[in-house]
Amino acid sequence: MTGQFEPDDEYRRRQRSRNIVVGLILTGFAVLFFAITIAKMGQH
């Protein structure tokens, strides 16, 4: 046993899916903050 981890295709697929979900969540938060900012500016 060398102690090195060799990811298989299934692991890489799950990791990619997880990264896509995290990216979408971060993008959603950015859009939400943008929309709130625009709405607050429109009230003045």
Secondary structure, 3 states (H helix, E strand, C coil): CCCCCCCCHHHHHHHHHHHHHHHHHHHHHHHHHHHHHHHHHHHC
